[in-house]
């Protein structure tokens, strides 16, 4: 660990042992002098950011990489490989920013990017269309039979729930005795049941197919809409 004090002293610690040294900044050539054991070495700043400060030994291809103590958790282990990975990721991010900037300012590149994105979306949509078609190929009749049965049942239950709710509402309004709470309670119970049944009746065949496909396959339909689903089962 290198501890640079503002008074020019430099403490270098290794495994608890401390070596007292000194450092000096030379503005004339933007260099740093580090003196240890009566030996002075000149370094030039080669790279720095909020995490790493790299000094190059003057005149040779030797570098001193220093990691900010408060940021060292970024490196699971401080090795040459970890440093290389850090700089590769940093360079990748810089190149990505430059690429996006070129895409934004160059109409040809922007148009090419839009074309590729559209092709990718179309491919994903076609793959999803094929998967849904294969799913429906052997299950269409069975699914729609269940759909018709559930909607028929929901229709009759809706009528029954409506009639029961209206009858007990009338009784609640007409009969004035201590049992009014019973009629009121039944009216309150019928209301949510009626709402749920109405939601079931509002479900279209496309909705039913989407829900059945996602539940049985564990895959979510992201690129097809209800009209696409309707077109698929009508083709079958």
Steps between C-alpha positions, in 0.01 A plus 500: 500500500628844400390788724585838344491771769462865410827586677698297244547189711414162354420194708531163326354208696529128426368235737497752781858617447536870422769667291521878537574670168428829328335627185511821301299630206702677227272740304764569232457158338192375690695226672510348848823427685488215750797458733551174690823385674695795356390401147283740302289388206312721258150398392265659251121473535383256233135450589257589773129483579296468818636151562849459354805728486781370278853641501757418230864487603676764296689364200391133530186293442436439870179606669379539854125436528336634814140425595298737716463337843129587512440337160708182536186290561450516121797265467437158662874445475764752394679326213623590153205308354253702709661825380486386138133409538429842654666688213335278236157571649577871521612504135188306398279761666689785330465331160131438564445869577690596184298252296170636631617854427588402142163332464330816622686738270546281190166452317631199304615314813179598681287364215705177498452460873126554466485244219686238705281567802188459289631174352572367849150592616344336195702182558397483865139558401514227235662254743226575751235459229638156408507392865136606559388336176664171599341523843153558353531243222397210721310688770276745319177299529567403861587855604200657333268234644626593848464866412138457387416290805650751746326793333168317488531417869603856581202633303247293698670580831495869412125486440445306821722733704322804356156359581602404855658838558196690371254288703687542827554869430124544463442303820753715679323815386146376564529301822580695814599261779808373679581255220584775251872431547453161329359650181770770501775243548379289208482810277858589593616143428323490162668820379865374487380166362319687225810707421720189474250327272481810278879494470486136391235581240711792372795267434541445126623185328834669440532580872413140584762365257768736635429403862492127420824517298689693767379275782578171324830595336635743760586740217363854476359635175680831447491572127154386387179690571142374515445554129805284420368223727156525338656474154693188603202302632281612210764366255491165683 
